[in-house]
Amino acid sequence: MKRFWTLLSFTAMFCSVTGHGDILTGLRSWQNKKTESWIEFVYYEAKAGTQLDLIKNQLQAA
């Protein structure tokens, strides 16, 4: 339980710092960066000729 609260506190602090004092802004920023990362991955893999089934498998979406 102590580890859980430590991790939760760290996450809140991280989101607060990246959101310039606002936890929700930081969380949204982090989610947007993650989404952009996925989009870039799919784009470059498709550009390299990787088949869609393999991309789905790599993203654990299939």
The first five atom37 places (N, CA, C, CB, O) and aatype in JSON, in Angstrom:
{
  "aatype": [12, 11, 1, 13, 17, 16, 10, 10, 15, 13, 16, 0, 12, 13, 4, 15, 19, 16, 7, 8, 7, 3, 9, 10, 16, 7, 10, 1, 15, 17, 5, 2, 11, 11, 16, 6, 15, 17, 9, 6, 13, 19, 18, 18, 6, 0, 11, 0, 7, 16, 5, 10, 3, 10, 9, 11, 2, 5, 10, 5, 0, 0],
  "atom_mask": [
    [1, 1, 1, 1, 1],
    [1, 1, 1, 1, 1],
    [1, 1, 1, 1, 1],
    [1, 1, 1, 1, 1],
    [1, 1, 1, 1, 1],
    [1, 1, 1, 1, 1],
    [1, 1, 1, 1, 1],
    [1, 1, 1, 1, 1],
    [1, 1, 1, 1, 1],
    [1, 1, 1, 1, 1],
    [1, 1, 1, 1, 1],
    [1, 1, 1, 1, 1],
    [1, 1, 1, 1, 1],
    [1, 1, 1, 1, 1],
    [1, 1, 1, 1, 1],
    [1, 1, 1, 1, 1],
    [1, 1, 1, 1, 1],
    [1, 1, 1, 1, 1],
    [1, 1, 1, 0, 1],
    [1, 1, 1, 1, 1],
    [1, 1, 1, 0, 1],
    [1, 1, 1, 1, 1],
    [1, 1, 1, 1, 1],
    [1, 1, 1, 1, 1],
    [1, 1, 1, 1, 1],
    [1, 1, 1, 0, 1],
    [1, 1, 1, 1, 1],
    [1, 1, 1, 1, 1],
    [1, 1, 1, 1, 1],
    [1, 1, 1, 1, 1],
    [1, 1, 1, 1, 1],
    [1, 1, 1, 1, 1],
    [1, 1, 1, 1, 1],
    [1, 1, 1, 1, 1],
    [1, 1, 1, 1, 1],
    [1, 1, 1, 1, 1],
    [1, 1, 1, 1, 1],
    [1, 1, 1, 1, 1],
    [1, 1, 1, 1, 1],
    [1, 1, 1, 1, 1],
    [1, 1, 1, 1, 1],
    [1, 1, 1, 1, 1],
    [1, 1, 1, 1, 1],
    [1, 1, 1, 1, 1],
    [1, 1, 1, 1, 1],
    [1, 1, 1, 1, 1],
    [1, 1, 1, 1, 1],
    [1, 1, 1, 1, 1],
    [1, 1, 1, 0, 1],
    [1, 1, 1, 1, 1],
    [1, 1, 1, 1, 1],
    [1, 1, 1, 1, 1],
    [1, 1, 1, 1, 1],
    [1, 1, 1, 1, 1],
    [1, 1, 1, 1, 1],
    [1, 1, 1, 1, 1],
    [1, 1, 1, 1, 1],
    [1, 1, 1, 1, 1],
    [1, 1, 1, 1, 1],
    [1, 1, 1, 1, 1],
    [1, 1, 1, 1, 1],
    [1, 1, 1, 1, 1]
  ],
  "atom_positions": [
    [[0.83, -1.18, 0.0], [0.0, 0.0, 0.0], [0.88, 1.25, 0.0], [-0.94, -0.01, 1.21], [0.58, 2.24, -0.67]],
    [[1.97, 1.19, 0.76], [2.85, 2.36, 0.83], [3.48, 2.63, -0.54], [3.96, 2.13, 1.88], [3.62, 3.79, -0.93]],
    [[3.85, 1.58, -1.26], [4.42, 1.75, -2.6], [3.4, 2.35, -3.56], [4.92, 0.4, -3.14], [3.74, 3.19, -4.39]],
    [[2.16, 1.92, -3.43], [1.09, 2.45, -4.27], [0.97, 3.95, -4.08], [-0.25, 1.76, -3.96], [0.94, 4.7, -5.05]],
    [[0.89, 4.41, -2.83], [0.74, 5.83, -2.55], [1.98, 6.62, -2.96], [0.46, 6.05, -1.07], [1.88, 7.78, -3.37]],
    [[3.14, 6.01, -2.84], [4.37, 6.67, -3.29], [4.33, 6.87, -4.8], [5.62, 5.84, -2.89], [4.65, 7.95, -5.3]],
    [[3.94, 5.83, -5.52], [3.84, 5.92, -6.97], [2.77, 6.92, -7.39], [3.53, 4.54, -7.57], [2.98, 7.71, -8.32]],
    [[1.65, 6.91, -6.72], [0.57, 7.85, -7.02], [1.01, 9.29, -6.76], [-0.67, 7.51, -6.18], [0.71, 10.19, -7.55]],
    [[1.71, 9.51, -5.67], [2.21, 10.85, -5.35], [3.23, 11.33, -6.38], [2.84, 10.86, -3.95], [3.21, 12.48, -6.8]],
    [[4.12, 10.43, -6.79], [5.11, 10.78, -7.8], [4.43, 11.14, -9.12], [6.1, 9.62, -8.01], [4.81, 12.11, -9.78]],
    [[3.43, 10.36, -9.5], [2.71, 10.61, -10.74], [2.01, 11.96, -10.7], [1.69, 9.5, -11.0], [2.06, 12.72, -11.67]],
    [[1.37, 12.27, -9.59], [0.69, 13.56, -9.44], [1.7, 14.71, -9.5], [-0.08, 13.61, -8.11], [1.43, 15.74, -10.13]],
    [[2.84, 14.54, -8.86], [3.87, 15.58, -8.88], [4.4, 15.76, -10.31], [5.02, 15.22, -7.91], [4.57, 16.89, -10.77]],
    [[4.66, 14.66, -11.01], [5.16, 14.72, -12.37], [4.18, 15.45, -13.28], [5.44, 13.31, -12.91], [4.57, 16.32, -14.06]],
    [[2.9, 15.09, -13.18], [1.87, 15.75, -14.0], [1.74, 17.23, -13.64], [0.52, 15.04, -13.83], [1.51, 18.06, -14.52]],
    [[1.87, 17.53, -12.39], [1.8, 18.92, -11.95], [2.95, 19.74, -12.5], [1.79, 18.99, -10.42], [2.76, 20.87, -12.94]],
    [[4.15, 19.17, -12.49], [5.33, 19.88, -13.0], [5.23, 20.07, -14.51], [6.62, 19.1, -12.64], [5.49, 21.16, -15.01]],
    [[4.85, 19.01, -15.24], [4.76, 19.13, -16.69], [3.57, 19.99, -17.11], [4.65, 17.76, -17.32], [3.56, 20.53, -18.21]],
    [[2.59, 20.12, -16.25], [1.43, 20.95, -16.54], [1.53, 22.34, -15.98], [0.0, 0.0, 0.0], [0.55, 23.08, -15.95]],
    [[2.73, 22.72, -15.52], [2.99, 24.04, -14.95], [2.04, 24.35, -13.79], [2.85, 25.12, -16.03], [1.46, 25.44, -13.7]],
    [[1.9, 23.39, -12.9], [1.12, 23.59, -11.69], [-0.26, 22.96, -11.72], [0.0, 0.0, 0.0], [-0.91, 22.87, -10.68]],
    [[-0.71, 22.53, -12.88], [-2.05, 21.93, -13.0], [-1.91, 20.45, -13.36], [-2.91, 22.68, -14.06], [-1.36, 20.12, -14.41]],
    [[-2.4, 19.59, -12.5], [-2.26, 18.14, -12.71], [-2.98, 17.69, -13.98], [-2.81, 17.38, -11.49], [-2.43, 16.9, -14.74]],
    [[-4.2, 18.17, -14.2], [-4.96, 17.73, -15.38], [-4.31, 18.19, -16.68], [-6.38, 18.25, -15.3], [-4.32, 17.45, -17.67]],
    [[-3.76, 19.38, -16.7], [-3.07, 19.86, -17.89], [-1.85, 19.0, -18.18], [-2.65, 21.34, -17.74], [-1.58, 18.66, -19.33]],
    [[-1.11, 18.66, -17.15], [0.05, 17.8, -17.31], [-0.33, 16.42, -17.8], [0.0, 0.0, 0.0], [0.35, 15.85, -18.65]],
    [[-1.42, 15.87, -17.27], [-1.88, 14.55, -17.69], [-2.31, 14.57, -19.16], [-3.05, 14.08, -16.8], [-1.98, 13.66, -19.92]],
    [[-3.05, 15.6, -19.55], [-3.47, 15.71, -20.96], [-2.26, 15.86, -21.88], [-4.42, 16.9, -21.14], [-2.23, 15.28, -22.97]],
    [[-1.28, 16.63, -21.44], [-0.07, 16.81, -22.24], [0.63, 15.48, -22.43], [0.88, 17.82, -21.56], [1.07, 15.15, -23.53]],
    [[0.75, 14.7, -21.36], [1.39, 13.39, -21.43], [0.62, 12.45, -22.36], [1.5, 12.78, -20.03], [1.24, 11.72, -23.14]],
    [[-0.71, 12.47, -22.29], [-1.53, 11.63, -23.15], [-1.37, 12.03, -24.61], [-3.0, 11.71, -22.74], [-1.3, 11.17, -25.49]],
    [[-1.31, 13.32, -24.88], [-1.12, 13.8, -26.25], [0.23, 13.36, -26.81], [-1.25, 15.32, -26.31], [0.32, 12.95, -27.97]],
    [[1.27, 13.45, -26.0], [2.6, 13.02, -26.45], [2.6, 11.53, -26.77], [3.66, 13.34, -25.38], [3.21, 11.11, -27.75]],
    [[1.93, 10.74, -25.95], [1.86, 9.29, -26.18], [1.12, 8.99, -27.47], [1.17, 8.59, -24.98], [1.54, 8.14, -28.25]],
    [[0.01, 9.69, -27.71], [-0.76, 9.49, -28.93], [0.07, 9.88, -30.15], [-2.06, 10.32, -28.88], [0.07, 9.16, -31.16]],
    [[0.76, 11.01, -30.07], [1.62, 11.44, -31.18], [2.71, 10.4, -31.45], [2.26, 12.81, -30.87], [3.04, 10.14, -32.61]],
    [[3.24, 9.81, -30.42], [4.27, 8.8, -30.56], [3.73, 7.57, -31.31], [4.81, 8.38, -29.18], [4.41, 7.02, -32.18]],
    [[2.52, 7.16, -30.99], [1.9, 6.02, -31.68], [1.67, 6.34, -33.14], [0.57, 5.63, -31.0], [1.95, 5.52, -34.02]],
    [[1.17, 7.53, -33.4], [0.9, 7.93, -34.79], [2.19, 7.94, -35.6], [0.22, 9.32, -34.83], [2.22, 7.46, -36.73]],
    [[3.26, 8.5, -35.04], [4.54, 8.54, -35.73], [5.06, 7.12, -35.98], [5.56, 9.34, -34.91], [5.59, 6.84, -37.06]],
    [[4.91, 6.25, -35.01], [5.36, 4.86, -35.17], [4.63, 4.2, -36.34], [5.12, 4.06, -33.87], [5.26, 3.6, -37.21]],
    [[3.31, 4.32, -36.37], [2.52, 3.71, -37.44], [2.9, 4.31, -38.79], [1.01, 3.88, -37.17], [3.04, 3.59, -39.77]],
    [[3.07, 5.62, -38.84], [3.43, 6.29, -40.09], [4.76, 5.76, -40.63], [3.51, 7.8, -39.87], [4.84, 5.4, -41.8]],
    [[5.78, 5.73, -39.8], [7.1, 5.31, -40.27], [7.14, 3.82, -40.6], [8.14, 5.63, -39.22], [7.84, 3.42, -41.53]],
    [[6.41, 3.02, -39.86], [6.36, 1.59, -40.17], [5.65, 1.36, -41.51], [5.65, 0.81, -39.05], [6.09, 0.55, -42.32]],
    [[4.54, 2.08, -41.72], [3.81, 1.94, -42.98], [4.66, 2.45, -44.15], [2.47, 2.7, -42.92], [4.66, 1.86, -45.23]],
    [[5.37, 3.53, -43.92], [6.24, 4.09, -44.96], [7.36, 3.11, -45.32], [6.84, 5.43, -44.48], [7.8, 3.06, -46.47]],
    [[7.82, 2.35, -44.34], [8.87, 1.36, -44.57], [8.33, 0.09, -45.22], [9.56, 1.01, -43.26], [9.1, -0.8, -45.58]],
    [[7.01, -0.01, -45.37], [6.41, -1.16, -46.03], [6.0, -2.28, -45.1], [0.0, 0.0, 0.0], [5.69, -3.38, -45.56]],
    [[5.98, -2.03, -43.81], [5.57, -3.04, -42.85], [4.08, -3.31, -42.99], [5.91, -2.59, -41.4], [3.28, -2.38, -43.11]],
    [[3.71, -4.59, -42.99], [2.3, -4.94, -43.15], [1.5, -4.54, -41.91], [2.15, -6.45, -43.41], [2.02, -4.52, -40.79]],
    [[0.22, -4.23, -42.14], [-0.65, -3.76, -41.08], [-0.77, -4.77, -39.94], [-2.03, -3.44, -41.63], [-0.79, -4.38, -38.77]],
    [[-0.85, -6.05, -40.26], [-0.97, -7.07, -39.21], [0.24, -7.05, -38.27], [-1.12, -8.46, -39.84], [0.08, -7.23, -37.07]],
    [[1.42, -6.84, -38.82], [2.63, -6.79, -38.01], [2.63, -5.53, -37.12], [3.88, -6.81, -38.9], [3.03, -5.59, -35.95]],
    [[2.19, -4.41, -37.68], [2.11, -3.17, -36.89], [1.13, -3.35, -35.74], [1.68, -1.97, -37.78], [1.43, -2.96, -34.61]],
    [[-0.02, -3.94, -36.01], [-1.01, -4.2, -34.96], [-0.43, -5.1, -33.87], [-2.27, -4.83, -35.55], [-0.66, -4.88, -32.68]],
    [[0.32, -6.1, -34.29], [0.92, -7.03, -33.35], [1.94, -6.29, -32.46], [1.58, -8.2, -34.1], [1.99, -6.51, -31.25]],
    [[2.76, -5.43, -33.07], [3.75, -4.67, -32.32], [3.1, -3.73, -31.32], [4.64, -3.89, -33.27], [3.65, -3.49, -30.24]],
    [[1.93, -3.19, -31.67], [1.21, -2.3, -30.75], [0.29, -3.08, -29.81], [0.4, -1.28, -31.54], [-0.41, -2.49, -28.99]],
    [[0.31, -4.4, -29.95], [-0.54, -5.29, -29.16], [-2.01, -4.92, -29.33], [-0.14, -5.22, -27.66], [-2.79, -4.95, -28.38]],
    [[-2.37, -4.57, -30.57], [-3.75, -4.2, -30.88], [-4.47, -5.33, -31.58], [-3.78, -2.95, -31.73], [-5.67, -5.24, -31.84]],
    [[-3.75, -6.39, -31.89], [-4.39, -7.51, -32.61], [-4.41, -8.73, -31.74], [-3.67, -7.81, -33.94], [-4.91, -9.78, -32.15]]
  ]
}
